[in-house]
């Protein structure tokens, strides 16, 4: 009888403990759920649309130096360096500014729209003594896209601001079109510049379709609506028309470069060739050998350096749309020239 009562008490205690554990678990799940919903709500409420992010490069450089100084200097010297850093923050606002832009180009020059917003932000604030340094890295691409990007940089020149282009790796074709707008072009010794030329290419699958006994029909309105075709038979007249368009784009390219750099000899450099920076300096394609990092380090002593970047919220389904666009492009006939 005694054993039965003990067993009953043990079972009762176990059931109670199990009941409490289940209640606590449910309570924790509810609390965590509310916390997650609240966090998500705050995140969405605080999310900003497209906006310009501004970073002080002077402060970034000084923080890097402080990290090294802490390991290398004595405590007193480190404290003095740290004190000077605090004084630097108030001093910076009195200096003339150098705005730093970073353009990494793809074949479509898709960064042109972002560049436009960054340039507009600068023009709303800049003074005549300010400068803009644009770091360009691009092998070139679509004529219209790079023409737009170069036109955005020209807005800075038109407002009387000094514009410096820095090429650390490559600014060829459309990338060089952008650089040629600048007052001053700086290039790292092994950087690639030039390639002042135009290309248009299109595969033709007519013989493959003929071998598979597949007919291709195309209806157009306008004599030159489709000069060359992916699947139809191309004609000498169509090839001549595309060559005419390529030559016109090349002439536009040369005129634009000559407007920015009248000292160069076009017959020497407008051949579609590219050069390393040393040879480009002799040809007048660049003005100085050096990296953008060294240029900014020198300027940090006397100017306020502000790096600008347009931050855009990620759109849902962007990855899918990119692949969809690529797929559509593969099946779209297009002989548009590229720089």
TIKE-575836 format. One record per atom (N, C-alpha, C): y, z, x; residue in one letter. Coordinates in steps of 0.001 Angstrom, whole numbers, padded with zeros to 6 digits, always signed. Example, Ala and Ser with C-alpha at 12.3 -4.5 7.8 and 13.67 -1.06 7.14 Angstrom:
REM residues 2
-005690+007800+013190A
-004500+007800+012300A
-003300+007800+013200A
-002250+007080+012850S
-001060+007140+013670S
+000030+007870+012900S
***
This chain:
REM residues 339
-001216+000000+000840X
+000000+000000+000000X
+001250+000000+000864X
+001170+000826+001911X
+002312+000893+002838X
+002528-000452+003527X
+001382-001076+003915X
+001477-002372+004591X
+002057-003444+003672X
+001713-003344+002388X
+002241-004328+001436X
+003751-004199+001298X
+004250-002966+001268X
+005707-002760+001146X
+006451-003246+002388X
+005811-003015+003535X
+006434-003498+004785X
+006493-005017+004798X
+005372-005617+004387X
+005325-007081+004365X
+006343-007634+003381X
+006477-006946+002214X
+007449-007387+001203X
+008885-007321+001754X
+009187-006232+002486X
+010528-006061+003062X
+010805-007123+004112X
+009764-007405+004906X
+009926-008442+005942X
+010180-009791+005296X
+009403-010136+004268X
+009581-011424+003578X
+010967-011513+002945X
+011388-010373+002337X
+012702-010355+001692X
+013813-010578+002722X
+013684-009918+003862X
+014689-010068+004917X
+014723-011505+005441X
+013523-012069+005570X
+013449-013455+006065X
+014099-014424+005075X
+013795-014251+003772X
+014385-015135+002759X
+015906-014994+002715X
+016355-013727+002863X
+017809-013496+002864X
+018470-014162+004065X
+017835-013997+005230X
+018390-014624+006437X
+018430-016136+006302X
+017366-016710+005699X
+017327-018156+005483X
+018427-018589+004528X
+018631-017781+003452X
+019694-018094+002492X
+021067-018068+003161X
+021308-017054+003993X
+022585-016931+004702X
+022783-018104+005663X
+021718-018458+006382X
+021817-019568+007337X
+022159-020876+006627X
+021516-021106+005465X
+021814-022321+004705X
+023262-022329+004217X
+023718-021153+003747X
+025100-021065+003277X
+026100-021314+004387X
+025833-020706+005555X
+026734-020909+006697X
+026747-022373+007121X
+025571-023001+007125X
+025485-024416+007518X
+026301-025293+006573X
+026127-025044+005259X
+026884-025830+004276X
+028385-025597+004448X
+028745-024329+004690X
+030172-024007+004867X
+030735-024725+006091X
+029967-024727+007197X
+030420-025416+008408X
+030575-026914+008178X
+029622-027505+007461X
+029703-028943+007179X
+030942-029267+006358X
+031241-028426+005367X
+032431-028643+004538X
+033697-028536+005381X
+033762-027488+006236X
+034944-027295+007084X
+035114-028463+008042X
+034013-028883+008672X
+034084-030007+009608X
+034497-031293+008902X
+034002-031456+007663X
+034389-032650+006893X
+035872-032669+006598X
+036405-031524+006152X
+037841-031439+005892X
+038648-031668+007174X
+038164-031111+008296X
+038870-031278+009569X
+038904-032737+009983X
+037784-033434+009776X
+037730-034849+010133X
+038676-035674+009282X
+038678-035379+007958X
+039580-036101+007055X
+041035-035835+007424X
+041361-034571+007737X
+042728-034218+008115X
+043142-034911+009403X
+042239-034945+010370X
+042538-035600+011657X
+042762-037092+011459X
+041909-037709+010646X
+042060-039135+010375X
+043362-039413+009656X
+043721-038530+008712X
+044973-038697+007973X
+046177-038606+008899X
+046165-037626+009814X
+047266-037472+010758X
+047354-038653+011706X
+046181-039136+012116X
+046154-040279+013032X
+046753-041507+012382X
+046378-041767+011120X
+046918-042928+010415X
+048401-042767+010128X
+048811-041499+009820X
+050226-041265+009531X
+051073-041445+010782X
+050503-041063+011937X
+051268-041167+013173X
+051171-042523+013847X
+050281-043377+013323X
+050112-044682+013956X
+051363-045519+013774X
+051831-046102+014876X
+053038-046917+014820X
+052661-048390+014796X
+053565-049187+014289X
+053363-050619+014357X
+053655-051106+015765X
+053870-052397+015905X
+054190-052959+017214X
+055468-052303+017744X
+055437-051850+018993X
+056592-051169+019576X
+056596-051375+021083X
+057770-051231+021674X
+057911-051364+023119X
+057613-050029+023792X
+056722-050055+024727X
+056427-048881+025540X
+057175-049011+026859X
+057907-047986+027226X
+058729-048010+028437X
+058233-046934+029397X
+057977-047321+030629X
+057484-046395+031653X
+058439-046427+032842X
+058857-045246+033300X
+059697-045149+034494X
+058814-045295+035730X
+058983-046395+036454X
+058184-046596+037664X
+058658-045681+038790X
+059949-045326+038788X
+060440-044384+039800X
+059661-043073+039713X
+059518-042551+038502X
+058812-041288+038319X
+057326-041434+038648X
+056759-042579+038304X
+055353-042797+038639X
+055149-042805+040148X
+056032-043521+040864X
+055914-043574+042325X
+056070-042178+042935X
+057027-041416+042392X
+057295-040098+042946X
+056134-039136+042674X
+055507-039254+041512X
+054344-038412+041217X
+053194-038729+042178X
+053020-040000+042468X
+051988-040388+043430X
+052288-039799+044807X
+053570-039865+045187X
+053961-039306+046479X
+053770-037792+046504X
+054059-037117+045384X
+053888-035669+045317X
+052420-035262+045471X
+051526-036055+044902X
+050103-035746+045030X
+049677-035782+046487X
+050190-036753+047220X
+049864-036844+048645X
+050578-035749+049432X
+051840-035466+049053X
+052616-034454+049762X
+051983-033076+049647X
+051391-032785+048498X
+050771-031478+048304X
+049639-031243+049305X
+048969-032332+049674X
+047863-032211+050620X
+048327-032261+052073X
+049486-032874+052316X
+049915-033119+053699X
+051032-032200+054195X
+051917-031776+053284X
+053097-031037+053712X
+052879-029524+053621X
+053756-028802+054285X
+053749-027343+054177X
+054243-026954+052785X
+054039-025710+052409X
+054454-025256+051085X
+055949-025408+050871X
+056728-025059+051894X
+058186-025147+051749X
+058636-026599+051622X
+058065-027485+052465X
+058426-028904+052380X
+058003-029501+051040X
+056840-029094+050564X
+056366-029592+049273X
+057291-029142+048143X
+057745-027881+048199X
+058662-027375+047181X
+059984-028136+047207X
+060467-028476+048421X
+061703-029252+048538X
+061525-030640+047926X
+060354-031249+048177X
+060069-032565+047620X
+059996-032502+046103X
+059403-031430+045615X
+059282-031257+044172X
+060653-031040+043531X
+061517-030314+044219X
+062865-030090+043705X
+063649-031404+043646X
+063483-032232+044669X
+064175-033524+044682X
+063684-034422+043539X
+062404-034276+043179X
+061866-035048+042062X
+062569-034675+040762X
+062833-033379+040547X
+063544-032938+039350X
+064981-033472+039335X
+065604-033510+040510X
+066967-034050+040597X
+066982-035554+040340X
+065882-036226+040736X
+065798-037675+040570X
+065888-038073+039107X
+065290-037300+038218X
+065254-037648+036804X
+066652-037795+036210X
+067563-036895+036581X
+068923-036979+036051X
+069733-038068+036748X
+069397-038334+038011X
+070131-039344+038773X
+069793-040760+038322X
+068565-040975+037870X
+068092-042326+037550X
+068961-043017+036505X
+069410-042267+035509X
+070156-042880+034410X
+071511-043429+034849X
+071972-043033+036041X
+073252-043533+036543X
+073091-044829+037334X
+071878-045212+037628X
+071632-046386+038470X
+071575-047674+037647X
+071852-048820+038269X
+071567-050102+037599X
+070063-050234+037404X
+069665-051004+036392X
+068252-051047+036016X
+067583-052348+036454X
+066303-052235+036743X
+065436-053391+036898X
+064317-053255+035877X
+064297-054179+034925X
+063247-054189+033919X
+062068-055000+034453X
+060868-054463+034316X
+059677-055100+034879X
+058763-055560+033745X
+058471-056850+033734X
+057566-057439+032743X
+056317-057945+033450X
+055206-057935+032745X
+053932-058368+033320X
+053328-059422+032403X
+053253-060670+032899X
+052707-061759+032077X
+051399-062237+032694X
+050308-062021+031974X
+048997-062528+032383X
+048627-063644+031419X
+048614-064871+031921X
+048455-066026+031049X
+047025-066476+030872X
+046723-066976+029672X
+045458-067641+029401X
+045748-069102+029080X
+044730-069845+028689X
+044915-071281+028456X
+045889-071568+027318X
+045978-070674+026347X
+046868-070882+025203X
+048232-070242+025400X
+048434-069548+026523X
+049682-068795+026738X
+049937-067875+025558X
+048879-067172+025113X
+048990-066328+023925X
+049936-065146+024131X
+050281-064847+025386X
+051220-063759+025648X
+052671-064133+025422X
+052939-065384+025019X
+054326-065820+024840X
+055037-065039+023743X
+054331-064716+022672X
+054950-063975+021574X
+055293-062552+022010X
+054392-061936+022759X
+054672-060599+023277X
+055859-060642+024225X
+055892-061671+025078X
+057010-061835+026009X
+058327-061979+025256X
+058309-062698+024151X
+059528-062885+023357X
+060088-061549+022881X
+059205-060664+022408X
+059653-059348+021932X
+060199-058505+023083X
+059553-058587+024240X
+060013-057818+025396X
+061377-058312+025872X
+061551-059623+025896X
+062842-060195+026296X
+063935-059798+025301X
+063622-059838+024020X
+064607-059450+023006X
+065016-057991+023184X
+064050-057132+023500X
+064372-055733+023736X
+065322-055553+024903X
+065096-056304+025965X
+065971-056215+027136X
+067374-056715+026800X
+067463-057827+026104X
+068771-058415+025795X
+069598-057509+024883X
+068944-056663+024125X
+069674-055733+023249X
+070316-054590+024024X
+069931-054405+025277X
+070374-053232+026022X
+070991-053556+027378X
+070575-054632+028005X
+070907-054892+029410X
+072401-055097+029646X
+072816-054677+030846X
+074169-054894+031344X
+074135-055985+032417X
+075296-056572+032740X
+075312-057653+033733X
+074726-057275+035097X
+074815-056011+035498X
+074301-055609+036812X
+072785-055377+036804X
+072155-055461+035623X
+070716-055259+035532X
+069961-056503+035996X
+068691-056298+036320X
+067825-057369+036793X
+066517-057314+036018X
+065837-058460+035928X
+064517-058510+035315X
+063547-059081+036339X
+062467-058356+036571X
+061388-058838+037428X
+060202-059152+036530X
+059751-060404+036542X
+058575-060769+035762X
+057436-061098+036716X
+056347-060369+036570X
+055146-060595+037383X
+054275-061601+036631X
+054047-062756+037240X
+053334-063846+036573X
+051977-064046+037223X
+050962-064088+036391X
+049625-064432+036860X
+049018-065403+035860X
+048959-066672+036231X
+048454-067671+035293X
+048096-068969+036014X
+046958-069576+035642X
+046601-070890+036186X
+047135-072041+035336X
+047846-071710+034249X
+048395-072747+033378X
+047569-072933+032122X
+047978-073908+031312X
+047281-074148+030045X
+048088-075062+029142X
+048131-074729+027852X
+048724-075596+026835X
+050213-075822+027081X
+050625-077076+026937X
+052020-077451+027168X
+052962-076667+026253X
+052670-076651+024962X
+053580-075986+024011X
+053659-074485+024278X
+052522-073860+024560X
+052502-072422+024789X
+053296-072016+026014X
+053089-072706+027130X
+053808-072352+028354X
+055260-072817+028307X
+055521-073873+027557X
+056915-074254+027348X
+057671-073168+026617X
+057019-072557+025616X
+057644-071453+024870X
+057849-070242+025778X
+056843-069907+026586X
+056960-068756+027479X
+058103-068949+028477X
+058216-070156+029033X
+059305-070442+029965X
+060658-070363+029257X
+060711-070804+028021X
+061962-070750+027255X
+062386-069308+026988X
+061423-068417+026810X
+061760-067008+026622X
+062424-066442+027874X
+061904-066794+029047X
+062518-066328+030296X
+063914-066923+030482X
+064085-068159+030025X
+065398-068805+030164X
+066470-068081+029357X
+066073-067381+028296X
+067037-066604+027522X
+067712-065556+028406X
+066961-064991+029347X
+067526-063999+030261X
+068551-064637+031189X
+068216-065813+031725X
+069160-066518+032600X
+070422-066915+031839X
+070225-067353+030605X
+071371-067798+029803X
+072347-066656+029516X
+071848-065425+029532X
+072706-064255+029309X
+073293-063714+030613X
+073040-064406+031711X
+073642-064011+032985X
+072897-062928+033731X
+071690-062574+033297X
+070915-061560+034006X
+070179-062197+035189X
+070100-061455+036278X
+069330-061945+037416X
+067848-061856+037058X
+067134-062969+037294X
+065710-063027+036981X
+064928-063328+038252X
+063996-062452+038577X
+063128-062628+039732X
+061696-062780+039245X
+060997-063781+039770X
+059582-063982+039445X
+058747-063571+040644X
+057701-062794+040394X
+056800-062350+041455X
+055403-062900+041188X
+054830-063547+042199X
+053490-064126+042074X
+052594-063441+043103X
+051701-062601+042650X
+050793-061908+043564X
+049501-062692+043797X
+049077-063476+042797X
+047822-064205+042953X
+047966-065692+042642X
+048351-066021+041426X
+048444-067439+041071X
+049497-067660+039993X
+050336-068671+040212X
+051247-069181+039183X
+051239-070693+039347X
+050252-071303+038750X
+050068-072742+038891X
+050318-073426+037557X
+050730-074683+037635X
+050937-075505+036457X
+051900-074801+035492X
+051439-074431+034276X
+052328-073756+033332X
+052844-072441+033861X
+052039-071767+034701X
+052499-070518+035323X
+053674-070780+036248X
+053624-071894+036983X
+054759-072208+037858X
+055961-072696+037041X
+055705-073361+035918X
+056805-073749+035027X
+057621-072516+034661X
+056942-071406+034341X
+057637-070158+034024X
+058391-069634+035244X
+057742-069615+036403X
+058372-069073+037608X
+059616-069862+037997X
+059601-071168+037749X
+060718-072012+038181X
+062018-071693+037455X
+061940-070945+036360X
+063149-070551+035627X
+063944-069510+036415X
+063261-068744+037270X
+063872-067579+037920X
+064908-067962+038971X
+065849-067048+039218X
+066811-067201+040310X
+066114-067112+041660X
+065084-066289+041711X
+064427-065979+042982X
+062932-065867+042727X
+062123-066538+043567X
+060668-066482+043421X
+060076-065824+044656X
+059344-064765+044403X
+058660-064001+045443X
+057171-064258+045303X
+056475-064545+046419X
+055039-064817+046341X
+054305-064138+047481X
+053174-063525+047167X
+052326-062928+048201X
+051786-064044+049099X
+051536-063765+050383X
+051165-064817+051336X
+050003-065703+050900X
+049008-065150+050224X
+047857-065949+049825X
+047903-066368+048359X
+049027-066170+047719X
+049171-066594+046328X
+049155-068111+046235X
+048720-068607+045091X
+048650-070047+044832X
+049758-070426+043859X
+050550-071429+044226X
+051642-071893+043357X
+051656-073419+043341X
+052400-073973+042388X
+052553-075423+042309X
+051758-076016+041169X
+050979-077063+041482X
+050202-077798+040480X
+051107-078344+039383X
+052175-079022+039817X
+053118-079618+038864X
+052516-080940+038394X
+051687-080854+037409X
+050987-082020+036876X
+050505-081737+035475X
+049920-082752+034831X
+049467-082644+033448X
+048092-083292+033339X
+047235-082701+032519X
+045898-083268+032327X
+045540-083234+030850X
+044845-084277+030395X
+044285-084303+029045X
+042859-084819+029163X
+041914-084121+028563X
+040511-084527+028666X
+039805-084319+027342X
+038802-085162+027099X
+038079-085105+025836X
+036698-085745+026037X
+035621-085027+025720X
+034300-085651+025808X
+034103-086644+024662X
+033208-087598+024859X
+032912-088565+023803X
+031391-088628+023615X
+030961-088419+022360X
+029537-088345+022060X
+029015-089579+021325X
+029760-090674+021378X
+029362-091843+020586X
+027992-092371+020980X
+027722-092495+022273X
+026432-093040+022699X
+025274-092137+022265X
+025504-090817+022278X
+024473-089895+021816X
+024220-090083+020323X
+025293-090246+019531X
+025136-090466+018100X
+024425-091783+017825X
+024772-092816+018603X
+024108-094109+018423X
+022616-094005+018704X
+022268-093251+019753X
+020853-093095+020103X
+020087-092361+019004X
+020757-091469+018291X
+020128-090719+017213X
+020333-091386+015851X
+020948-092594+015876X
+021217-093363+014652X
+022037-092550+013642X
+023081-091930+014168X
+023998-091138+013337X
+025332-091867+013254X
+025774-092144+012041X
+027065-092800+011848X
+028182-091759+011822X
+029360-092163+012303X
+030528-091289+012259X
+031660-092032+011570X
+032216-091432+010540X
+033322-092029+009798X
+034562-091171+009965X
+035709-091829+010166X
+036979-091117+010299X
+038082-091924+009638X
+038863-091258+008819X
+039962-091913+008113X
+041268-091280+008557X
+042226-092071+008987X
+043525-091556+009422X
+044644-092318+008747X
+045812-091717+008723X
+047030-092370+008265X
+048061-092220+009372X
+048618-093298+009837X
+049516-093267+010986X
+048823-093919+012175X
+049489-094840+012801X
+048863-095642+013845X
+048289-094809+014982X
+048988-093749+015354X
+048562-092962+016509X
+048131-091543+016122X
+047651-091373+014884X
+047242-090051+014464X
+046075-089539+015312X
+045153-090403+015675X
+044042-090034+016531X
+043850-091135+017567X
+044406-090905+018764X
+044335-091925+019809X
+042949-091996+020439X
+042377-090830+020747X
+041021-090752+021282X
+040162-089915+020348X
+038871-090167+020364X
+037972-089513+019423X
+036793-088876+020150X
+036306-087768+019592X
+035102-087135+020114X
+033854-087945+019801X
+033810-088520+018600X
+032579-089125+018117X
+032680-090631+017860X
+033915-091150+017749X
+034079-092567+017496X
+034219-093362+018785X
+034393-094659+018637X
+034549-095537+019802X
+036015-095551+020237X
+036272-095232+021489X
+037630-095224+022012X
+038019-096606+022500X
+039307-096894+022383X
+039818-098211+022748X
+040793-098093+023914X
+041040-099206+024575X
+042020-099218+025659X
+043415-098898+025133X
+043691-099332+023914X
+044994-099031+023315X
+045151-097530+023121X
+044080-096860+022665X
+044128-095410+022476X
+044293-094688+023800X
+043577-095150+024828X
+043696-094526+026152X
+045112-094694+026704X
+045684-095864+026479X
+047044-096118+026962X
+048042-095192+026268X
+047816-094922+024977X
+048727-094047+024233X
+048656-092626+024771X
+047453-092136+025042X
+047315-090783+025580X
+047939-090701+026965X
+047763-091753+027781X
+048383-091767+029105X
+049905-091713+028984X
+050433-092400+027997X
+051882-092364+027756X
+052338-090949+027420X
+051567-090251+026613X
+051911-088876+026237X
+051819-087934+027437X
+050808-088145+028276X
+050647-087311+029469X
+051809-087546+030433X
+052191-088797+030603X
+053323-089113+031489X
+054618-088496+030970X
+054803-088513+029656X
+056014-087923+029072X
+056045-086413+029307X
+054891-085764+029143X
+054828-084320+029383X
+055080-084009+030862X
+054580-084854+031750X
+054797-084657+033187X
+056281-084784+033537X
+056942-085758+032930X
+058368-085930+033191X
+059161-084727+032695X
+058771-084202+031544X
+059430-083010+031012X
+059227-081827+031953X
+058039-081690+032479X
+057710-080649+033441X
+058607-080768+034671X
+058696-081972+035225X
+059493-082202+036440X
+060975-081923+036189X
+061477-082364+035046X
+062889-082134+034728X
+063186-080639+034631X
+062248-079907+034038X
+062453-078462+033865X
+062467-077764+035221X
+061518-078129+036093X
+061447-077512+037417X
+062694-077858+038229X
+063123-079094+038153X
+064298-079523+038921X
+065558-078814+038433X
+065624-078503+037153X
+066775-077778+036617X
+066869-076380+037234X
+065710-075738+037416X
+065707-074397+037991X
+065763-074383+039497X
+065219-075434+040149X
+065149-075476+041612X
+065584-076855+042097X
+066886-077129+042039X
+067402-078455+042405X
+067220-078790+043881X
+066873-077794+044716X
+066752-078043+046154X
+065439-078706+046542X
+064454-078740+045645X
+063154-079288+046029X
+063152-080815+045940X
+062227-081434+046651X
+062031-082875+046589X
+060851-083148+045676X
+061154-083658+044484X
+060126-083819+043467X
+058981-084720+043909X
+059295-085782+044661X
+058237-086698+045065X
+057211-086023+045964X
+057593-084915+046591X
+056663-084183+047439X
+055812-083189+046672X
+056391-082587+045649X
+055716-081443+045019X
+055172-081728+043622X
+055597-082814+042982X
+055174-083079+041600X
+053941-083983+041564X
+052991-083721+042448X
+051788-084544+042572X
+050573-083902+041917X
+050735-082720+041352X
+049599-082002+040790X
+048898-081115+041804X
+049339-081133+043064X
+048727-080305+044099X
+049214-078859+043988X
+048426-077969+044571X
+048849-076577+044686X
+048892-076195+046153X
+049665-075150+046464X
+049829-074695+047843X
+049748-073177+047894X
+049301-072675+049041X
+049452-071244+049297X
+050923-070966+049580X
+051309-069719+049430X
+052730-069366+049429X
+053452-069765+050711X
+052786-069690+051869X
+053447-070062+053127X
+053911-071499+053111X
+053036-072407+052699X
+053407-073822+052602X
+054410-074039+051477X
+054255-073293+050394X
+055188-073428+049270X
+056598-073006+049666X
+056707-072040+050572X
+058018-071606+051053X
+058712-072738+051794X
+057979-073472+052624X
+058549-074604+053362X
+058975-075724+052424X
+058260-075871+051300X
+058588-076929+050340X
+059682-076522+049357X
+060101-075263+049420X
+061150-074791+048517X
+060651-074354+047154X
+059319-074254+046998X
+058768-073825+045714X
+058926-072324+045502X
+058992-071556+046582X
+059252-070118+046509X
+060357-069779+047514X
+060923-068576+047378X
+062061-068189+048213X
+061727-067106+049231X
+060638-066373+049010X
+060351-065229+049868X
+058863-064915+049808X
+058311-064489+050937X
+056923-064042+050976X
+056878-062520+050853X
+056012-062040+049988X
+055881-060598+049802X
+055221-060294+048473X
+054778-059063+048321X
+054123-058652+047082X
+055122-057990+046133X
+054767-057974+044874X
+055627-057320+043889X
+055692-055815+044144X
+054606-055250+044661X
+054589-053806+044935X
+055632-053428+045988X
+055726-054223+047048X
+056698-053930+048104X
+058124-054148+047602X
+058307-055179+046791X
+059632-055455+046214X
+060097-054273+045361X
+059194-053741+044542X
+059546-052612+043685X
+059760-051340+044501X
+058986-051160+045558X
+059166-049974+046401X
+060561-049961+047021X
+061028-051119+047464X
+062380-051195+048046X
+063441-050912+046987X
+063235-051475+045813X
+064225-051294+044749X
+064264-049864+044217X
+063149-049154+044335X
+063084-047789+043803X
+064091-046856+044459X
+064555-047209+045653X
+065499-046341+046365X
+066898-046383+045752X
+067244-047491+045066X
+068614-047640+044581X
+068735-047988+043099X
+067610-048326+042461X
+067680-048788+041081X
+066707-048005+040198X
+066990-048023+038918X
+066072-047439+037936X
+065082-048523+037518X
+063814-048283+037727X
+062779-049269+037426X
+062086-048914+036118X
+062154-049815+035147X
+061577-049571+033833X
+060582-050679+033491X
+059322-050327+033380X
+058288-051291+032997X
+058186-051339+031481X
+058258-052543+030918X
+058215-052722+029467X
+056924-053431+029070X
+056350-052982+027966X
+055174-053651+027426X
+055148-053486+025923X
+054959-054595+025210X
+054834-054536+023757X
+053424-054075+023408X
+053327-052959+022681X
+052040-052420+022240X
+051832-052829+020785X
+050730-053510+020531X
+050436-053951+019174X
+049177-053254+018671X
+049200-052735+017426X
+047992-052099+016873X
+046879-053112+016726X
+045659-052669+016996X
+044521-053570+016893X
+044218-053858+015435X
+044078-055124+015139X
+043764-055515+013766X
+042250-055534+013557X
+041830-055070+012392X
+040400-055084+012077X
+039901-056514+012019X
+038716-056734+012573X
+038130-058073+012543X
+038712-059016+013556X
+039492-058496+014500X
+040121-059375+015474X
+039088-060075+016342X
+038030-059317+016711X
+036995-059910+017545X
+036314-061061+016833X
+036017-060868+015528X
+035378-061932+014765X
+036286-063148+014663X
+037574-062910+014402X
+038501-064033+014245X
+038640-064818+015536X
+038548-064098+016698X
+038646-064805+017976X
+037483-065763+018142X
+036272-065293+017822X
+035105-066164+017940X
+035150-067294+016913X
+035666-066990+015721X
+035786-068034+014704X
+036756-069118+015157X
+037872-068707+015767X
+038851-069671+016267X
+038253-070537+017371X
+037460-069887+018249X
+036827-070635+019320X
+035855-071665+018767X
+035077-071247+017754X
+034138-072176+017141X
+034846-073348+016488X
+035956-073054+015801X
+036716-074138+015170X
+037274-075089+016208X
+037724-074547+017334X
+038310-075390+018379X
+037285-076343+018973X
+036034-075899+019053X
+034991-076745+019636X
+034729-077986+018792X
+034984-077900+017488X
+034694-079014+016610X
+035958-079752+016168X
+037085-079401+016768X
+038335-080064+016419X
+038674-081095+017478X
+038874-082330+017062X
+039231-083377+018005X
+040669-083168+018465X
+040872-083188+019774X
+042202-082873+020291X
+042344-083410+021702X
+043320-084297+021890X
+043583-084809+023233X
+044905-084286+023767X
+045373-083113+023228X
+046653-082557+023629X
+046677-082271+025133X
+047753-082674+025854X
+047824-082414+027291X
+047952-080936+027587X
+047517-080549+028783X
+047650-079182+029269X
+048367-079187+030606X
+049172-078118+030828X
+049787-077909+032114X
+048912-076971+032921X
***
